[in-house]
Amino acid sequence: MKKTFLNPETIPKPDGGYSQAVEIKGKIQHLYISGQIPENTNGEIPLNFDAQCELVWNNISEILKSGNMSLENIVKITTYLTNPNQAVRNGEIRRKFLGKLQPTLTVIVVHTLNPKWLLEIEAIAVAEE
């Protein structure tokens, strides 16, 4: 599998640790991860944004493991925030989990189904078969 991160110089450079596009070539396995909410297996929801964000990323990591993948396989992230003021901290926590990886990214400000949820994150991952 060949993965190429595309950031053409003819359009604005991404600001915030992501790529404009990711091209995948070869025989691949796709994993589409539903929006992950900040609840643990007991239905408990952390009270602060940082703890919720880290819980969501841990849940994503566990789903990836169940598909024999890791965070390195993520090519697309969509993050739903309840407050635009969370964007900077969200990016910092995302980069803590992803390191130098820069998958494609969309961040949207929304109302979540449960007002206690401060965010929800979905992802797409790929791996070579």
C-alpha positions in Angstrom: 0.0 0.0 0.0 1.3 3.4 -0.9 0.0 6.4 1.2 0.8 9.9 -0.1 -0.1 13.1 1.7 -1.1 15.8 -0.7 -0.6 19.5 0.1 -0.3 21.3 -3.2 1.5 24.6 -3.1 -1.2 26.2 -5.3 -3.7 26.2 -2.4 -3.4 27.5 1.2 -1.1 25.4 3.4 -3.0 23.5 6.2 -2.5 25.1 9.6 -2.9 22.8 12.5 -1.2 19.5 11.8 -3.2 17.9 9.0 -3.1 17.3 5.3 -5.4 18.5 2.5 -5.7 15.0 1.1 -4.3 11.5 1.4 -4.0 9.3 -1.6 -4.1 5.5 -1.0 -2.9 3.0 -3.7 -2.8 -0.8 -3.6 -4.8 -3.6 -2.0 -6.1 -2.1 1.2 -8.4 -2.8 4.2 -10.7 0.1 5.1 -12.0 0.7 8.6 -14.8 3.3 9.1 -15.1 4.3 12.7 -18.4 5.7 13.9 -18.5 8.9 15.9 -17.0 8.1 19.3 -18.5 9.8 22.3 -16.8 10.5 25.6 -18.3 7.7 27.7 -16.6 4.7 29.2 -18.0 1.2 29.4 -19.9 2.1 32.6 -21.6 5.0 30.8 -19.6 7.5 32.8 -18.8 10.9 31.2 -15.8 12.9 32.4 -16.7 16.4 33.3 -13.9 18.4 31.6 -12.9 18.7 27.9 -9.4 17.3 28.2 -10.6 14.1 29.9 -13.4 13.6 27.4 -11.1 14.2 24.4 -8.5 11.7 25.7 -11.3 9.1 26.4 -12.6 9.5 22.8 -9.0 9.0 21.4 -8.5 5.9 23.7 -11.8 4.5 22.4 -10.7 5.1 18.8 -7.4 3.3 19.6 -9.2 0.3 20.9 -11.4 0.1 17.8 -8.3 0.3 15.6 -6.7 -2.5 17.6 -9.8 -4.7 17.1 -9.3 -4.2 13.4 -5.6 -5.0 13.6 -4.7 -1.4 13.0 -3.2 1.5 15.0 -3.5 5.3 15.0 -0.9 5.3 12.2 -3.5 3.9 9.9 -5.9 6.9 10.2 -6.3 8.8 7.0 -9.4 11.0 7.8 -10.7 12.5 11.1 -14.0 14.4 11.6 -14.3 16.1 14.9 -17.5 17.6 16.2 -17.0 20.2 19.0 -19.7 21.9 21.0 -17.7 25.1 21.4 -15.3 26.7 19.0 -13.1 27.7 22.0 -12.2 24.0 22.3 -10.5 23.9 18.9 -7.0 24.8 20.1 -7.0 22.3 23.0 -8.6 19.6 20.8 -5.7 20.0 18.3 -3.1 19.8 21.0 -4.6 16.6 22.4 -5.0 15.1 18.8 -1.4 15.8 18.1 -0.4 14.2 21.5 -2.1 11.0 20.2 -1.0 11.2 16.6 2.5 12.7 16.9 3.8 13.6 13.5 0.9 11.9 11.6 -1.2 14.4 9.7 -4.3 12.7 8.3 -7.0 14.8 6.7 -9.2 16.7 9.1 -12.5 18.4 9.4 -13.7 20.2 12.6 -17.3 21.2 12.9 -19.1 23.0 15.8 -22.4 21.3 16.7 -24.9 20.5 19.4 -24.4 16.9 20.5 -27.2 14.5 21.2 -26.3 14.5 24.9 -25.5 17.9 26.3 -22.8 16.4 28.6 -20.8 15.4 25.5 -18.3 18.1 24.6 -17.1 16.4 21.4 -17.5 13.4 19.1 -14.8 12.1 16.7 -15.1 9.8 13.8 -12.3 8.4 11.7 -11.4 6.4 8.6 -8.3 4.1 8.7 -6.6 2.0 6.0 -4.1 -0.8 6.0 -2.5 -3.0 3.5 -4.2 -6.4 3.1 
